[in-house]
Amino acid sequence: MKHSPLIAALLTCVTAAPALAETHWTMASGYPDSSFFTQNIRQFIEAVEERTGGELKIDLRANDSLIKLDAIKRAVQSGQIQMGEVRLSSYGNEAEIFNLDNIPGIANDFGQAWTLMEAQKPYFDEMFGKNGMAVISYTAWPGQGFYTDAPIESLADLEDLKLRIYSQQTQKLGEELGAEAIILPFAEVPQAFATNMINALWTSAQTGTDVQAWDYVDTFTYTGTMHQKNAILVNQRALRALPEDVRDIVIDEGEKATARGWDMAKAAGDERVEVLREHGMTIADAPEDVLVRITEIGDMLTEEWLAKATDDEKAVYESYKAALEK
């Protein structure tokens, strides 16, 4: 059957048009490409774009290059960006639930951290849902330790350090250990060292390599102690606007990113310690009196947390403790 030249031209245009309309999202993260958090996100993005045939493309702006880490949650909520990675413990001033795995002794290893995540998920789903967001992935941090000029051989060696920490809970930890504890965002650490605002860090081996701690200090003293979580947040309106099959892929790949991220965190804990060692840093385990004091402080902070927490938040804690006993 012959068509008129106009119809033939229109059919040609329809045939040449893309079968699927592309959707472009912007995602912000506070960590550099060397971080396993960022590497995990990039694998997530690649999988989503491949499985959707390019129907959803995600532009990751890492290392605080678009939005500072502490401001990412608000940017996702407002729709300024569609996705973002946040450190949950940064929001302890908003709700006590964010402080729970920021308490020394609550989650001392990856297994406990996973159990705590599962106990918190229903609460976070409801909390973020009420604010127009959804959590599609969680990733744990490796254990924490002290970065100092001199070795830590006893509790007395922590006194009067100008210690960079990152939350209200870790500030109390630092103060109870005798240090001057200063809350600073990750991106401000190099400048703080350069201006002598700080002379020590409390953080993981991952962050230590991210900021090239060997440029400022000589020793990493590992304590384990805490395994907080990062989360990938999505703006709910943007998620609902996707075709159902694309939305399902995003959620599915988020779950895969959680499992993969936990494995990457375990590997990074060991690998990053070796990077520190390769750059001349001394690696040591914390002395017994330091670990005992950290445990005592953790018990105190847990009691304070329970006194402040809502009934629903306490229920999360009780659910977690019950799960550990099974």
RODOKOL-941821 format. One line per 3 residues: number of its first residue (from 1); their letters; for each residue x, y, z of C-alpha. Coordinates in Angstrom, 3 decimals. Layout:
NUM> a> X,Y,Z | ...
//
This chain:
1> mkh> 0.000,0.000,0.000 | 1.379,3.392,-0.995 | 1.224,6.354,1.376
4> spl> 1.179,10.021,0.537 | 4.554,11.744,0.822 | 3.395,13.522,4.016
7> iaa> 2.234,10.345,5.754 | 5.363,8.532,4.603 | 7.480,11.290,6.097
10> llt> 5.545,11.136,9.380 | 5.933,7.370,9.562 | 9.652,7.768,8.974
13> cvt> 9.846,10.239,11.874 | 7.928,7.899,14.179 | 10.156,4.990,13.226
16> aap> 13.295,7.040,13.789 | 12.140,8.366,17.181 | 13.522,6.702,20.315
19> ala> 11.345,3.880,21.555 | 11.679,5.153,25.161 | 11.876,8.645,26.614
22> eth> 14.923,9.214,28.781 | 14.595,10.408,32.368 | 17.581,12.164,33.899
25> wtm> 18.167,12.239,37.638 | 20.839,14.017,39.642 | 22.386,12.350,42.677
28> asg> 24.679,13.934,45.287 | 27.217,12.265,47.573 | 29.795,13.584,49.995
31> ypd> 32.565,11.081,49.375 | 35.338,10.829,46.743 | 35.620,8.208,44.000
34> ssf> 38.220,6.351,46.080 | 35.544,5.580,48.685 | 33.800,2.212,48.523
37> ftq> 30.545,4.101,49.130 | 30.981,5.958,45.845 | 32.163,2.847,44.020
40> nir> 29.063,0.999,45.202 | 26.828,3.818,43.992 | 28.472,3.828,40.575
43> qfi> 27.804,0.093,40.250 | 24.189,0.763,41.207 | 23.891,3.468,38.543
46> eav> 25.485,1.310,35.854 | 23.111,-1.557,36.636 | 20.035,0.697,36.556
49> eer> 21.002,2.271,33.245 | 21.795,-1.112,31.705 | 18.613,-2.820,32.899
52> tgg> 16.394,0.097,31.826 | 18.071,0.358,28.431 | 19.061,3.918,29.229
55> elk> 15.498,4.951,30.056 | 16.753,6.246,33.428 | 20.115,7.992,33.574
58> idl> 21.605,9.133,36.878 | 24.268,11.833,37.093 | 26.302,11.303,40.271
61> ran> 27.977,14.381,41.750 | 30.332,12.978,44.384 | 32.788,14.441,46.904
64> dsl> 30.587,17.374,47.997 | 30.927,18.784,44.460 | 27.250,19.724,44.166
67> ikl> 25.747,19.740,47.659 | 27.476,19.422,51.031 | 26.886,16.088,52.744
70> dai> 24.813,17.462,55.627 | 22.496,19.306,53.206 | 21.772,16.348,50.907
73> kra> 18.715,15.075,52.783 | 16.945,18.413,52.506 | 17.870,18.656,48.817
76> vqs> 16.270,15.267,48.134 | 13.189,16.142,50.180 | 12.677,19.446,48.341
79> gqi> 13.174,17.858,44.916 | 16.297,19.903,44.191 | 17.875,16.547,43.371
82> qmg> 16.216,13.168,42.902 | 18.687,11.041,44.869 | 21.350,11.450,47.495
85> evr> 23.554,9.504,49.879 | 23.502,10.590,53.521 | 25.190,9.561,56.745
88> lss> 22.250,8.853,59.030 | 24.088,9.711,62.236 | 24.477,13.289,60.997
91> ygn> 20.818,13.956,61.819 | 20.830,13.092,65.502 | 19.489,16.541,66.366
94> eae> 16.278,15.700,64.453 | 15.379,12.367,66.058 | 16.994,9.972,68.515
97> ifn> 16.659,7.049,66.095 | 19.534,8.533,64.093 | 21.784,8.332,67.156
100> ldn> 21.183,4.693,68.013 | 23.974,3.056,65.997 | 26.177,6.026,66.816
103> ipg> 26.502,4.821,70.403 | 29.664,2.855,71.266 | 28.792,-0.763,72.003
106> ian> 25.438,-0.848,70.200 | 26.756,-2.373,66.978 | 30.301,-3.632,67.453
109> dfg> 30.564,-5.701,64.272 | 28.972,-6.013,60.852 | 26.596,-8.759,61.936
112> qaw> 25.167,-6.602,64.708 | 25.017,-3.628,62.352 | 22.944,-5.679,59.868
115> tlm> 20.554,-6.794,62.604 | 20.152,-3.188,63.748 | 19.459,-2.076,60.173
118> eaq> 16.664,-4.631,59.867 | 15.157,-3.440,63.158 | 15.300,0.205,62.043
121> kpy> 14.024,-0.220,58.477 | 10.265,-0.122,59.209 | 10.744,2.996,61.322
124> fde> 12.865,4.720,58.680 | 10.410,3.731,55.926 | 7.612,5.487,57.781
127> mfg> 9.710,8.462,58.878 | 11.173,9.254,55.483 | 7.888,8.422,53.756
130> kng> 6.098,11.117,55.749 | 8.693,13.577,54.456 | 8.414,12.645,50.785
133> mav> 11.419,10.323,50.596 | 12.214,6.625,50.417 | 15.309,4.729,51.518
136> isy> 16.373,2.243,48.850 | 19.757,1.162,50.224 | 21.876,1.046,53.371
139> taw> 25.638,0.558,53.685 | 27.620,0.129,56.902 | 30.818,1.876,57.888
142> pgq> 33.904,-0.098,58.927 | 34.895,0.150,62.591 | 36.351,3.321,64.051
145> gfy> 39.673,4.336,65.528 | 41.927,7.224,66.531 | 44.363,9.010,64.227
148> tda> 47.088,10.685,66.262 | 50.653,11.932,66.057 | 51.897,9.712,68.876
151> pie> 50.884,6.135,69.750 | 48.014,5.679,72.202 | 49.432,3.492,74.957
154> sla> 46.946,4.382,77.679 | 43.837,6.422,78.357 | 46.010,9.355,79.416
157> dle> 47.270,9.755,75.839 | 43.810,10.911,74.706 | 43.636,13.819,77.122
160> dlk> 43.586,17.301,75.588 | 43.682,16.074,71.983 | 41.853,18.375,69.572
163> lri> 39.805,15.518,68.168 | 37.655,15.773,65.054 | 34.392,13.857,65.438
166> ysq> 31.152,13.937,63.447 | 28.080,13.737,65.688 | 26.672,14.611,69.077
169> qtq> 27.245,11.082,70.355 | 30.879,10.954,69.264 | 31.386,14.427,70.699
172> klg> 30.287,13.120,74.091 | 32.534,10.109,73.617 | 35.522,12.336,72.908
175> eel> 34.821,14.632,75.832 | 34.405,11.730,78.270 | 37.766,10.402,77.063
178> gae> 39.357,13.728,77.969 | 39.718,15.197,74.473 | 38.480,18.475,73.067
181> aii> 35.941,17.038,70.623 | 35.120,19.177,67.585 | 32.325,18.338,65.124
184> lpf> 33.459,18.929,61.551 | 32.169,17.795,58.147 | 34.395,15.376,56.247
187> aev> 35.317,17.962,53.604 | 36.698,20.401,56.201 | 39.191,17.984,57.786
190> pqa> 42.280,18.920,55.695 | 41.795,22.637,56.329 | 41.232,21.999,60.038
193> fat> 44.538,20.158,60.260 | 46.300,22.896,58.281 | 45.055,25.615,60.652
196> nmi> 45.695,23.539,63.807 | 42.003,23.490,64.650 | 42.417,19.736,65.152
199> nal> 45.378,17.428,65.672 | 43.567,14.069,65.754 | 40.667,12.189,64.151
202> wts> 38.084,9.675,65.287 | 36.919,7.839,62.180 | 37.348,4.717,60.044
205> aqt> 40.290,3.534,57.963 | 38.203,4.412,54.887 | 37.890,8.068,55.844
208> gtd> 41.523,8.153,56.905 | 42.631,7.214,53.406 | 40.057,9.532,51.810
211> vqa> 41.619,12.520,53.601 | 45.188,11.156,53.322 | 45.609,11.189,57.076
214> wdy> 49.321,10.320,56.715 | 49.886,13.946,55.695 | 48.934,15.042,59.224
217> vdt> 49.387,12.196,61.722 | 51.457,9.038,62.178 | 49.342,6.444,64.003
220> fty> 45.964,4.722,63.544 | 44.692,2.999,66.694 | 41.742,0.706,65.915
223> tgt> 38.888,0.230,68.376 | 36.074,-1.225,66.223 | 33.306,0.071,68.476
226> mhq> 30.749,1.426,65.964 | 29.398,0.599,62.507 | 27.087,3.413,61.524
229> kna> 25.169,3.459,58.259 | 24.873,5.547,55.134 | 21.605,5.497,53.214
232> ilv> 20.578,6.245,49.644 | 17.477,8.438,49.631 | 15.116,8.968,46.700
235> nqr> 12.523,11.698,46.282 | 9.182,9.861,46.354 | 7.559,12.045,43.722
238> alr> 10.409,11.361,41.306 | 10.232,7.644,42.066 | 6.469,7.487,41.520
241> alp> 6.832,9.347,38.217 | 8.884,6.493,36.754 | 7.198,3.723,34.768
244> edv> 6.439,0.810,37.045 | 9.048,-1.494,35.513 | 11.756,1.163,35.837
247> rdi> 10.708,1.901,39.415 | 10.945,-1.804,40.261 | 14.473,-1.938,38.809
250> vid> 15.591,1.031,40.932 | 14.249,-0.622,44.080 | 15.721,-4.005,43.181
253> ege> 19.158,-2.557,42.432 | 18.984,-0.607,45.694 | 18.556,-3.890,47.570
256> kat> 21.496,-5.356,45.677 | 23.555,-2.278,46.560 | 22.831,-2.933,50.240
259> arg> 24.150,-6.499,50.105 | 27.113,-5.482,47.949 | 27.886,-2.461,50.124
262> wdm> 28.121,-4.585,53.258 | 30.663,-6.850,51.539 | 32.587,-3.840,50.246
265> aka> 32.658,-2.310,53.733 | 34.142,-5.486,55.207 | 36.809,-5.612,52.511
268> agd> 37.527,-1.878,52.769 | 38.151,-2.110,56.503 | 41.119,-4.398,55.880
271> erv> 42.264,-2.915,52.576 | 42.320,0.657,53.844 | 44.347,-0.278,56.898
274> evl> 46.951,-1.645,54.499 | 46.864,1.615,52.508 | 47.551,3.516,55.726
277> reh> 50.413,1.149,56.494 | 51.849,1.544,52.985 | 51.975,5.309,53.535
280> gmt> 54.097,4.880,56.637 | 51.463,4.962,59.346 | 51.778,2.808,62.454
283> iad> 48.746,0.542,62.950 | 47.814,-0.566,66.471 | 44.915,-1.937,68.488
286> ape> 43.578,0.185,71.319 | 44.907,-0.634,74.804 | 42.593,-2.349,77.248
289> dvl> 41.933,0.680,79.470 | 40.759,2.688,76.452 | 38.371,-0.079,75.349
292> vri> 37.007,-0.458,78.879 | 36.393,3.269,79.156 | 34.697,3.373,75.737
295> tei> 32.376,0.562,76.875 | 31.535,2.469,80.067 | 30.769,5.604,78.058
298> gdm> 28.643,3.558,75.664 | 26.567,2.218,78.550 | 26.069,5.748,79.853
301> lte> 25.062,7.043,76.400 | 22.625,4.163,75.969 | 20.869,5.109,79.194
304> ewl> 20.731,8.735,78.069 | 19.348,7.638,74.703 | 16.595,5.575,76.307
307> aka> 15.621,8.541,78.472 | 15.200,10.763,75.392 | 13.777,8.283,72.884
310> tdd> 10.100,8.092,72.017 | 8.149,4.918,72.702 | 8.394,3.956,69.015
313> eka> 12.153,4.503,69.025 | 12.511,2.443,72.186 | 10.512,-0.300,70.490
316> vye> 13.111,-0.378,67.707 | 15.875,-0.793,70.284 | 13.993,-3.568,72.092
319> syk> 13.338,-5.325,68.770 | 17.037,-5.144,67.989 | 18.104,-6.495,71.387
322> aal> 15.600,-9.345,71.085 | 16.928,-10.225,67.627 | 20.487,-10.404,68.982
325> ek> 19.412,-12.908,71.608 | 17.906,-15.341,69.086
//
